[in-house]
Amino acid sequence: MPSPRTPLPWPVLALFTAGYLAPYLLPTVVGRLDAYLPVTATEAGAIGSALLLSSATAGFALASLVERIGARTLARAGLVLAVLGYGGAALAHAVPAVVLGAVVGGFGSGTVTAVAATRIAAQPDPHRASTLGLLSVSALAGAVYLTVPHLGPGHGLPLAAIALTALAVWPLTGRLPAAGAAPHTRRERTPLPRLRAGLVLLAAMPFWSLAQNALWGVSGRIGLTQAHLTEATLGVVFAVALGAGLLGVLGAGALGPRFGRAVPIGAGTVLIAGCIAVSASATDLASFAGGEIAWNACYPIVLSYLIGLAASLDPARGRWAVLVGSASSLGTAAGPLTGSVLSAQAGFPVMGAVLAAGLLVIAVPMTAVALRAGRRTLPVVEIPVETPVESRAPRTTTAA
């Protein structure tokens, strides 16, 4: 059992935050693209999907290459792409340039996330590291949601926030291992362990993430058009919801191994399904805020256990953590477009009902994997009181 005094992997947590921030800011990114660029709501959702698909592509491409290339080199390359891509998209006004910047930035986010996932899997307590990472990116995203509505109009503010975060993380990359820092020549040929469990989780995660981010991608529009909120009120709701997410992650850390992995993943997914149905059918502040806050409180709890579960399948090299995270990003990428199309064709309430039903179905195989893999004892997760939360995935939305 690792000691609660084990030094926290701050560079890894910073990378986690930089990599996951884009999915967490998806509602305001898509909403501002729709409001301030000559694109339709569906086209804005498609741009968000392109960003996240690029991120997923990076994860799949780099899953087995982090050791060979070196965590430091890959992290720096990803941060550079994020700064240039998101920064360029924030400054551009032509739609093609914004799309190109979003895709380049998304690839950078995926590269950074791949490095963070492999390093988290290598930690003595990957669940603890993942919960701290979710705390970090939740808090930062909440601060952005509170701040952006007061900084003026334009599509570029949330994109600039992602770029600046990547720039701020750069100095910490010097503490990451370089290529050749550890022997790995023979380990590169090692087959993936626990293949059946990994493949089931790999197949299930895109659908789980799609449901989350289909709602998260259109939550801004639900609040503005169906619940009749102002942008400032909407920002407060999202900030409070992300604050509830912080409490959820702290709750996951406090629960640790007490209920294993199957109960948090299975029961948590069922609760999320109910929250999505409530939020999507909301017509006033109370119902919208209630659904979003409850959903955001449950989402990171389940996500933290899923990240820990994936990491436990290949603790030596973290390949399942990267692959499952990238599969989650595929669902995240399809989420905004799926939510936009479903809501445009059938309305928000029907969209919510369809997503909730899908989550109930997908909860079964995910719980089965957790039951089998969770027979091994989970490490006790203890998050120290002094944990900083100034820096919150998927949204493995990852909104989500």
N, C-alpha and C positions, 0 to 999 in steps of 0.2 A: 504494500500500500504506500503510495507516494505521500510524502509529508506535505501538509498544507503550507509549509514554509518554502517549498520548491520555488526557485526564482521564476517569475512570470516571463514568458517569451515576448517581451514588448515589441521587438521588430516584427515578429509574426502577427501579433495583434494589430499592429499598424497596417501591415499589408492586407490583412483580412478586412479591415475597415475600408481601405482604399479600393479593394476589389469589389466589395459588396455594396458600396454606396450608391452606385448607379441604379441597381434594381430597387433599392429602397426609396429613391427619389423619382421612380418612374411616373407616379401620378402627376406630379408637378411638371416633370419634363414633357410628358405627352400633352398635358393640359395647356401648357404655354406654347408648345408648337402649334396646337390647334387654334389658340387664341391670337397669336401674333405672326404666324406665317400663312401664306396663301395655300393651305392644305385643308382637306376635310378631316373630320374626326377619325375616320377609318384610316386615312393616309398617315395621320399623326401616330396612330397606334401601330401602323406598319413600320414607321421609322423606329419606334421603341422596340419592336420585335427584331428589326435588323440589328440594332445595337446589341441586344441580348443574344441573338443567334451568333453574332461575331464572337461574343464572349465565350459561348459554349464551344465554338469551333476551336478556339485557342486551348481550352481545357482538354478536349479530346486529342488534339495534336501534340500536346506537351506532357501528357500524363506520365509517360515513361522516360522523359528526357530531362527532368529537373536535375537528377544527380549528374548526368553526363555533361550538361551544359553548365551547371552550377546555379544554386539558388540565387546568389548575389547577381550574377550576370542576367538571368532571366527576369528577376524582380526589377532591376534597373531598366531593362528594355521595355518591360510592361508599363512602368511608370512614365517613361518617356512617351510611349505611344498614347497613354491616357492624357498626359498634359497637352500634347500636340493635337490629338483628336478632339477631345472635349473643348479645349481652348479654342481651336479653330472653328468648331461648330458654334460656340458661344459668340464669336466675333462675326461670323458669316451671316449674310442675309439672303443669299440665293439658296433655294431649297436643295439643289444637288450638292452644294458645298456642305450644307448642314448634315445631309445624309452621309456623305463621305466621312466627315469628322466624327459622326456618331459611330460609324462602323469601325474606324480606326481606333477610337477611344474604347469601344467595346472589346476589341481584340486585346488592347492593353489591360483592361480590367480582368479579362479571362486569364491572361498570362500571370498577373499578380495573384489572382485567386488560386491558380494551380500551385504556385510556389507556397502560398499560405497553407493550402490543404496538405501538401506533403510534409511541411514542417509541423503542423498540428498533429498529424498521425504519428510523428516521431516523438511527441511529448510523452512523459510518463503518464499523464492524465489528459488524454485528448478531449474528453468531455468538458473538463474544466477550462481548457484553452478555448474551445469553441464557444462556451457560454460567455467567457470574457470578451471574445471577439464580437459576439452578438450584442453584448452590452455597449461596447464601444461604438459600433456603427449605428445602433438604435439612438444613442444619445446624440451623435453628430447629425443624423438625419432629422431628428426632432428639432434641433437648433436651427437647421436650414429651413424647415417648414415654418418655424416661427419668424424667421428673419426675412425670407425672400419676399413675402407680400408687401413689406414696408420699404423695399429698396427700389420699387418702381416697376414699370412694364417691361416687356421684352422677353424673347424666348431664351436668352442666353444665361440668365442668372443661375439656375440650377446646374446647368452644364459647366459654368465657370466654377461653381462650388466643388464639383467633382475633380476638375482639373487642378484646382488649388490644393485639394486634399492630397492628390498624388504627388504634387510638388513638395508638400510639407513632409511627406513620408520618405522622400529620397535620402535624406541624411542618415536614416536608420539602417539603410541597406548594407552599410559597411560592416555590420555585425553578423551578416548572414554568411554561410559557408560558400567558398568559391568552388569551381570545378576541381575535382581531384582531392578535395579536402578529406574525403573518406574513401576507402577502397570499395569499388562497386563493379569491377569488371565481370566477375562471375555472377553477381546478383542480378545483372541485367537480363540473364537468360532464365532466371527463376520464373516458373509459371505462376499465374495468379492463384493465390490460395482461396479456398472456400468458394469455388467457382459457382456452384448452384445458387447459394445464398446471394452472392454478388450479382449474378445475372438477373435474379428476380428483383432485387432492389434496383438494379440499373434499369430494368424495364418499367418498374412502377413509378420511379421518381419523376419522369417527364409529365405524367398525368397528374400527379400530386401537385407539382409546381404550377402546371398550367391552370388548374382550378384556382389556386391562390392568386396568381398574377393576372388572370382574366378579370377577376374582381378588382384587384389593386390597380390595374391599368385604367379602369374606368371609374374608380371611386371618386375622383375629382368631379367628373361629369355627373355622377349620381347626386353628389352633394350640391352642385351648382344648379342643375336643371330639374331634378326630381324632388330634392329636399329643400330647394330654394334658399341655399345659404350664400353668403358673400364669400369672396376669396379669403378675406381675413379670418372669418369665422371657420371656414374650411381648414385653413392653416392651423388654427388652434385645435380643432378636432383631431387633425392628423398628429400634431405634436403631443396631445394628450394620449392618443392611441399608441404612439411610439413610446411614450412614458410608461403606459401599461405593459408594453412589450419588455421594457427594462425590468419591471416587477416580475413579469413572466419568466425572464431568464434567471433572475435571482431565485425565483421559486424552483426552477429546474435545478439550479445549483444546490439549493437547500435539500431538495428531494433526493438528488444523487441516485444511488442504486436501490433505494428503499422499495420501489415498486418494479424494479427491472427496467427493461426497455419496452416490452410489449404493451404494458398498460398506458404509459405516456403516449406512445405512437398510435395505438389503436383507438383508445378512448379520446385522445386529443384530436385525432382526425375527425371523429364523429362530432365533437363539439365545434370544430372549425366549420364543418358542413352546415350546422345550424346557424352559426354566426353569419356565414356568407348569405344564406337565404334571408335572414333578417335585414342585413345591410342593403342588399340589392332591392328589397321591396320597400325601403324607407321613404317616407314622404314628408318627414319633418326632422327638426334637429334632434329630438330625443331618440327616435328610432335609429336614425343614421349614426349618431354618436355612439349609442349603445352597441349597435352591431359592429362598428369599426373598432371600438375600444376593446370589446370582448374578443373579437377575432385577433387583434394584434397582441392581446395578452396570451392567447393560446398558441398562436403560430410559432413564435420563437422557442417555446418549450418543446414542441414536437420537432422543430428543425434542429435544435441542439442535440436531441437524442438520435436523430437520423444521421447527423454529422459524426457523432461519436460511434454509432453503429457501423457506418461505412469505414471509419478509420480503424475500427477493431478487426475488420476483415483482412487487412494487410498492414499490421502495425510497423513492420520493418521498413517498408518503402512508401506506403501511403497511396498506392496506385488506385485501389478501390475508392479512396476518398476523393481523388481527382476525377475519376471516371463518373462516379455517382453525382458529384457536384456538377460536372459538365452535363450529365443527363438532366439534372434538375434545371440547368440553365436553358436546355432545349425547351422544356416546358415553360420556363419563364419567358423565353423569347416568343413562343407562340401565344402566350397569355394575352398581351394587349390587343393583338389582332383578333383573337378568338372572342375576347370580351366585347370588342367594338362591333364585330360582325353579329354576334348573338344578340346584343342589345339593340342594334339597328334593325334586325329582322323580327325580333320577338319581344323586345322591351326588357328593361332591367330585371323585373321580378322573375320572368321566365328564365332569363339567363342565370339568375341566382339559383333557381330550382334545379336546372340542368347541372350546374357545377356541383351543387350539394349532393345530388344523386350519384354523380361520378365519384366523388370523394368517398362516399359510403362503400362503393364497390371496391375501390382501390385500397381501402383500409385493410381488407382481408389478407392479401398476399404480403403486405408490408408488416402486418402484425405477426404473420407466420414466420417471416425471416427473423424478426426481433425475438420471437420465442425460442428459435433454435440457436441463433447466435448469442442470445442473452443468457444462455445456460452457464457461460463463464462469468465469474464474478466481476461486476463493474467496480472500478475504483471509486472511492468516496470522493465526492466533489465538494470542496469547501472554497467559497469565494471570500477572501478577506474583506473586512469592512472598509479598508482603505483603498479598495479597488477604484481607480479613476474611471468615470463614465463620460468624460468629456469628448471622447473620440467616437453604433449598433452593428435562410442566404439561405438566402436564398429564401434578399428575399428570394435559400436556397432558395426571395423571395424570394427574398427575394423575395412583392408585391410584390410584394406583392408587389 
